[in-house]
């Protein structure tokens, strides 16, 4: 139970029907757009994207693990962050 008497609930709707952390997926899409807009020639942008994907990947895996541990009825078909991959 959270402070204020509210209980945690399973997120539903939109991208939450496919992945547990759609906000992380959206952030990765933003960084891929930055890479494309920059032309992809600068190694710094590639390293930035690699860092963001790795960092958010670990966070998404832990988030999914928490949801599965907290809710017995958590949807088994949901991916952690990237649909049909992870």
Chimera marker file (.cmm) of the C-alpha trace (Angstrom):
<marker_set name="trace">
<marker id="1" x="0.000" y="0.000" z="0.000" r="1" g="1" b="0" radius="0.5"/>
<marker id="2" x="1.267" y="3.494" z="-0.821" r="1" g="1" b="0" radius="0.5"/>
<marker id="3" x="1.207" y="6.568" z="1.356" r="1" g="1" b="0" radius="0.5"/>
<marker id="4" x="-2.233" y="8.117" z="1.440" r="1" g="1" b="0" radius="0.5"/>
<marker id="5" x="-4.034" y="4.768" z="1.510" r="1" g="1" b="0" radius="0.5"/>
<marker id="6" x="-3.928" y="4.145" z="-2.246" r="1" g="1" b="0" radius="0.5"/>
<marker id="7" x="-2.986" y="0.704" z="-3.517" r="1" g="1" b="0" radius="0.5"/>
<marker id="8" x="-0.720" y="-0.048" z="-6.436" r="1" g="1" b="0" radius="0.5"/>
<marker id="9" x="-2.575" y="-1.245" z="-9.515" r="1" g="1" b="0" radius="0.5"/>
<marker id="10" x="-1.501" y="-2.861" z="-12.756" r="1" g="1" b="0" radius="0.5"/>
<marker id="11" x="-1.138" y="-0.143" z="-15.418" r="1" g="1" b="0" radius="0.5"/>
<marker id="12" x="-3.484" y="-0.629" z="-18.361" r="1" g="1" b="0" radius="0.5"/>
<marker id="13" x="-4.200" y="0.978" z="-21.698" r="1" g="1" b="0" radius="0.5"/>
<marker id="14" x="-2.263" y="2.132" z="-24.740" r="1" g="1" b="0" radius="0.5"/>
<marker id="15" x="1.350" y="0.948" z="-24.760" r="1" g="1" b="0" radius="0.5"/>
<marker id="16" x="0.951" y="-0.625" z="-21.304" r="1" g="1" b="0" radius="0.5"/>
<marker id="17" x="-0.949" y="-3.448" z="-23.017" r="1" g="1" b="0" radius="0.5"/>
<marker id="18" x="2.274" y="-4.450" z="-24.814" r="1" g="1" b="0" radius="0.5"/>
<marker id="19" x="5.163" y="-3.440" z="-22.532" r="1" g="1" b="0" radius="0.5"/>
<marker id="20" x="5.637" y="-2.832" z="-18.817" r="1" g="1" b="0" radius="0.5"/>
<marker id="21" x="7.670" y="0.360" z="-19.288" r="1" g="1" b="0" radius="0.5"/>
<marker id="22" x="6.308" y="2.267" z="-22.284" r="1" g="1" b="0" radius="0.5"/>
<marker id="23" x="7.839" y="5.521" z="-21.045" r="1" g="1" b="0" radius="0.5"/>
<marker id="24" x="11.289" y="3.935" z="-21.397" r="1" g="1" b="0" radius="0.5"/>
<marker id="25" x="10.400" y="2.797" z="-24.914" r="1" g="1" b="0" radius="0.5"/>
<marker id="26" x="9.311" y="6.341" z="-25.781" r="1" g="1" b="0" radius="0.5"/>
<marker id="27" x="12.605" y="7.729" z="-24.489" r="1" g="1" b="0" radius="0.5"/>
<marker id="28" x="14.545" y="5.299" z="-26.665" r="1" g="1" b="0" radius="0.5"/>
<marker id="29" x="12.468" y="6.377" z="-29.676" r="1" g="1" b="0" radius="0.5"/>
<marker id="30" x="13.441" y="9.981" z="-28.913" r="1" g="1" b="0" radius="0.5"/>
<marker id="31" x="17.150" y="9.106" z="-28.836" r="1" g="1" b="0" radius="0.5"/>
<marker id="32" x="16.865" y="7.102" z="-32.073" r="1" g="1" b="0" radius="0.5"/>
<marker id="33" x="15.272" y="10.188" z="-33.613" r="1" g="1" b="0" radius="0.5"/>
<marker id="34" x="18.189" y="12.270" z="-32.366" r="1" g="1" b="0" radius="0.5"/>
<marker id="35" x="20.588" y="9.804" z="-33.943" r="1" g="1" b="0" radius="0.5"/>
<marker id="36" x="18.739" y="9.949" z="-37.264" r="1" g="1" b="0" radius="0.5"/>
<marker id="37" x="18.497" y="13.750" z="-37.163" r="1" g="1" b="0" radius="0.5"/>
<marker id="38" x="22.245" y="14.009" z="-36.520" r="1" g="1" b="0" radius="0.5"/>
<marker id="39" x="23.056" y="11.856" z="-39.519" r="1" g="1" b="0" radius="0.5"/>
<marker id="40" x="24.598" y="9.131" z="-37.377" r="1" g="1" b="0" radius="0.5"/>
<marker id="41" x="28.178" y="10.112" z="-38.210" r="1" g="1" b="0" radius="0.5"/>
<marker id="42" x="29.191" y="11.142" z="-34.687" r="1" g="1" b="0" radius="0.5"/>
<marker id="43" x="30.298" y="8.310" z="-32.382" r="1" g="1" b="0" radius="0.5"/>
<marker id="44" x="29.119" y="10.332" z="-29.365" r="1" g="1" b="0" radius="0.5"/>
<marker id="45" x="25.472" y="9.994" z="-30.391" r="1" g="1" b="0" radius="0.5"/>
<marker id="46" x="25.895" y="6.232" z="-30.852" r="1" g="1" b="0" radius="0.5"/>
<marker id="47" x="27.496" y="5.914" z="-27.420" r="1" g="1" b="0" radius="0.5"/>
<marker id="48" x="24.728" y="8.006" z="-25.902" r="1" g="1" b="0" radius="0.5"/>
<marker id="49" x="22.085" y="5.750" z="-27.464" r="1" g="1" b="0" radius="0.5"/>
<marker id="50" x="23.922" y="2.630" z="-26.252" r="1" g="1" b="0" radius="0.5"/>
<marker id="51" x="24.065" y="4.029" z="-22.713" r="1" g="1" b="0" radius="0.5"/>
<marker id="52" x="20.384" y="4.993" z="-22.704" r="1" g="1" b="0" radius="0.5"/>
<marker id="53" x="19.235" y="1.608" z="-24.053" r="1" g="1" b="0" radius="0.5"/>
<marker id="54" x="21.427" y="-0.289" z="-21.570" r="1" g="1" b="0" radius="0.5"/>
<marker id="55" x="20.439" y="1.836" z="-18.582" r="1" g="1" b="0" radius="0.5"/>
<marker id="56" x="16.727" y="1.763" z="-19.358" r="1" g="1" b="0" radius="0.5"/>
<marker id="57" x="16.935" y="-1.941" z="-20.204" r="1" g="1" b="0" radius="0.5"/>
<marker id="58" x="18.160" y="-2.755" z="-16.707" r="1" g="1" b="0" radius="0.5"/>
<marker id="59" x="15.518" y="-0.493" z="-15.170" r="1" g="1" b="0" radius="0.5"/>
<marker id="60" x="12.750" y="-2.055" z="-17.298" r="1" g="1" b="0" radius="0.5"/>
<marker id="61" x="13.837" y="-5.578" z="-16.351" r="1" g="1" b="0" radius="0.5"/>
<marker id="62" x="13.707" y="-4.690" z="-12.653" r="1" g="1" b="0" radius="0.5"/>
<marker id="63" x="10.338" y="-2.983" z="-13.084" r="1" g="1" b="0" radius="0.5"/>
<marker id="64" x="8.910" y="-6.048" z="-14.827" r="1" g="1" b="0" radius="0.5"/>
<marker id="65" x="10.336" y="-8.296" z="-12.113" r="1" g="1" b="0" radius="0.5"/>
<marker id="66" x="8.677" y="-6.117" z="-9.442" r="1" g="1" b="0" radius="0.5"/>
<marker id="67" x="5.307" y="-6.187" z="-11.221" r="1" g="1" b="0" radius="0.5"/>
<marker id="68" x="5.424" y="-9.971" z="-11.596" r="1" g="1" b="0" radius="0.5"/>
<marker id="69" x="6.335" y="-10.380" z="-7.922" r="1" g="1" b="0" radius="0.5"/>
<marker id="70" x="3.698" y="-7.914" z="-6.720" r="1" g="1" b="0" radius="0.5"/>
<marker id="71" x="0.731" y="-9.040" z="-8.843" r="1" g="1" b="0" radius="0.5"/>
<marker id="72" x="-0.209" y="-12.677" z="-9.299" r="1" g="1" b="0" radius="0.5"/>
<marker id="73" x="-2.453" y="-11.748" z="-12.224" r="1" g="1" b="0" radius="0.5"/>
<marker id="74" x="0.149" y="-9.639" z="-14.057" r="1" g="1" b="0" radius="0.5"/>
<marker id="75" x="-0.230" y="-10.204" z="-17.827" r="1" g="1" b="0" radius="0.5"/>
<marker id="76" x="2.265" y="-12.840" z="-18.962" r="1" g="1" b="0" radius="0.5"/>
<marker id="77" x="2.303" y="-11.547" z="-22.548" r="1" g="1" b="0" radius="0.5"/>
<marker id="78" x="3.819" y="-8.143" z="-21.678" r="1" g="1" b="0" radius="0.5"/>
<marker id="79" x="7.391" y="-7.488" z="-22.640" r="1" g="1" b="0" radius="0.5"/>
<marker id="80" x="9.640" y="-5.404" z="-20.382" r="1" g="1" b="0" radius="0.5"/>
<marker id="81" x="10.443" y="-2.560" z="-22.793" r="1" g="1" b="0" radius="0.5"/>
<marker id="82" x="10.687" y="-3.411" z="-26.489" r="1" g="1" b="0" radius="0.5"/>
<marker id="83" x="7.704" y="-5.221" z="-28.044" r="1" g="1" b="0" radius="0.5"/>
<marker id="84" x="8.396" y="-8.777" z="-29.277" r="1" g="1" b="0" radius="0.5"/>
<marker id="85" x="12.102" y="-8.508" z="-28.297" r="1" g="1" b="0" radius="0.5"/>
<marker id="86" x="12.616" y="-7.681" z="-24.600" r="1" g="1" b="0" radius="0.5"/>
<link id1="1" id2="2" r="1" g="1" b="0" radius="0.2"/>
<link id1="2" id2="3" r="1" g="1" b="0" radius="0.2"/>
<link id1="3" id2="4" r="1" g="1" b="0" radius="0.2"/>
<link id1="4" id2="5" r="1" g="1" b="0" radius="0.2"/>
<link id1="5" id2="6" r="1" g="1" b="0" radius="0.2"/>
<link id1="6" id2="7" r="1" g="1" b="0" radius="0.2"/>
<link id1="7" id2="8" r="1" g="1" b="0" radius="0.2"/>
<link id1="8" id2="9" r="1" g="1" b="0" radius="0.2"/>
<link id1="9" id2="10" r="1" g="1" b="0" radius="0.2"/>
<link id1="10" id2="11" r="1" g="1" b="0" radius="0.2"/>
<link id1="11" id2="12" r="1" g="1" b="0" radius="0.2"/>
<link id1="12" id2="13" r="1" g="1" b="0" radius="0.2"/>
<link id1="13" id2="14" r="1" g="1" b="0" radius="0.2"/>
<link id1="14" id2="15" r="1" g="1" b="0" radius="0.2"/>
<link id1="15" id2="16" r="1" g="1" b="0" radius="0.2"/>
<link id1="16" id2="17" r="1" g="1" b="0" radius="0.2"/>
<link id1="17" id2="18" r="1" g="1" b="0" radius="0.2"/>
<link id1="18" id2="19" r="1" g="1" b="0" radius="0.2"/>
<link id1="19" id2="20" r="1" g="1" b="0" radius="0.2"/>
<link id1="20" id2="21" r="1" g="1" b="0" radius="0.2"/>
<link id1="21" id2="22" r="1" g="1" b="0" radius="0.2"/>
<link id1="22" id2="23" r="1" g="1" b="0" radius="0.2"/>
<link id1="23" id2="24" r="1" g="1" b="0" radius="0.2"/>
<link id1="24" id2="25" r="1" g="1" b="0" radius="0.2"/>
<link id1="25" id2="26" r="1" g="1" b="0" radius="0.2"/>
<link id1="26" id2="27" r="1" g="1" b="0" radius="0.2"/>
<link id1="27" id2="28" r="1" g="1" b="0" radius="0.2"/>
<link id1="28" id2="29" r="1" g="1" b="0" radius="0.2"/>
<link id1="29" id2="30" r="1" g="1" b="0" radius="0.2"/>
<link id1="30" id2="31" r="1" g="1" b="0" radius="0.2"/>
<link id1="31" id2="32" r="1" g="1" b="0" radius="0.2"/>
<link id1="32" id2="33" r="1" g="1" b="0" radius="0.2"/>
<link id1="33" id2="34" r="1" g="1" b="0" radius="0.2"/>
<link id1="34" id2="35" r="1" g="1" b="0" radius="0.2"/>
<link id1="35" id2="36" r="1" g="1" b="0" radius="0.2"/>
<link id1="36" id2="37" r="1" g="1" b="0" radius="0.2"/>
<link id1="37" id2="38" r="1" g="1" b="0" radius="0.2"/>
<link id1="38" id2="39" r="1" g="1" b="0" radius="0.2"/>
<link id1="39" id2="40" r="1" g="1" b="0" radius="0.2"/>
<link id1="40" id2="41" r="1" g="1" b="0" radius="0.2"/>
<link id1="41" id2="42" r="1" g="1" b="0" radius="0.2"/>
<link id1="42" id2="43" r="1" g="1" b="0" radius="0.2"/>
<link id1="43" id2="44" r="1" g="1" b="0" radius="0.2"/>
<link id1="44" id2="45" r="1" g="1" b="0" radius="0.2"/>
<link id1="45" id2="46" r="1" g="1" b="0" radius="0.2"/>
<link id1="46" id2="47" r="1" g="1" b="0" radius="0.2"/>
<link id1="47" id2="48" r="1" g="1" b="0" radius="0.2"/>
<link id1="48" id2="49" r="1" g="1" b="0" radius="0.2"/>
<link id1="49" id2="50" r="1" g="1" b="0" radius="0.2"/>
<link id1="50" id2="51" r="1" g="1" b="0" radius="0.2"/>
<link id1="51" id2="52" r="1" g="1" b="0" radius="0.2"/>
<link id1="52" id2="53" r="1" g="1" b="0" radius="0.2"/>
<link id1="53" id2="54" r="1" g="1" b="0" radius="0.2"/>
<link id1="54" id2="55" r="1" g="1" b="0" radius="0.2"/>
<link id1="55" id2="56" r="1" g="1" b="0" radius="0.2"/>
<link id1="56" id2="57" r="1" g="1" b="0" radius="0.2"/>
<link id1="57" id2="58" r="1" g="1" b="0" radius="0.2"/>
<link id1="58" id2="59" r="1" g="1" b="0" radius="0.2"/>
<link id1="59" id2="60" r="1" g="1" b="0" radius="0.2"/>
<link id1="60" id2="61" r="1" g="1" b="0" radius="0.2"/>
<link id1="61" id2="62" r="1" g="1" b="0" radius="0.2"/>
<link id1="62" id2="63" r="1" g="1" b="0" radius="0.2"/>
<link id1="63" id2="64" r="1" g="1" b="0" radius="0.2"/>
<link id1="64" id2="65" r="1" g="1" b="0" radius="0.2"/>
<link id1="65" id2="66" r="1" g="1" b="0" radius="0.2"/>
<link id1="66" id2="67" r="1" g="1" b="0" radius="0.2"/>
<link id1="67" id2="68" r="1" g="1" b="0" radius="0.2"/>
<link id1="68" id2="69" r="1" g="1" b="0" radius="0.2"/>
<link id1="69" id2="70" r="1" g="1" b="0" radius="0.2"/>
<link id1="70" id2="71" r="1" g="1" b="0" radius="0.2"/>
<link id1="71" id2="72" r="1" g="1" b="0" radius="0.2"/>
<link id1="72" id2="73" r="1" g="1" b="0" radius="0.2"/>
<link id1="73" id2="74" r="1" g="1" b="0" radius="0.2"/>
<link id1="74" id2="75" r="1" g="1" b="0" radius="0.2"/>
<link id1="75" id2="76" r="1" g="1" b="0" radius="0.2"/>
<link id1="76" id2="77" r="1" g="1" b="0" radius="0.2"/>
<link id1="77" id2="78" r="1" g="1" b="0" radius="0.2"/>
<link id1="78" id2="79" r="1" g="1" b="0" radius="0.2"/>
<link id1="79" id2="80" r="1" g="1" b="0" radius="0.2"/>
<link id1="80" id2="81" r="1" g="1" b="0" radius="0.2"/>
<link id1="81" id2="82" r="1" g="1" b="0" radius="0.2"/>
<link id1="82" id2="83" r="1" g="1" b="0" radius="0.2"/>
<link id1="83" id2="84" r="1" g="1" b="0" radius="0.2"/>
<link id1="84" id2="85" r="1" g="1" b="0" radius="0.2"/>
<link id1="85" id2="86" r="1" g="1" b="0" radius="0.2"/>
</marker_set>
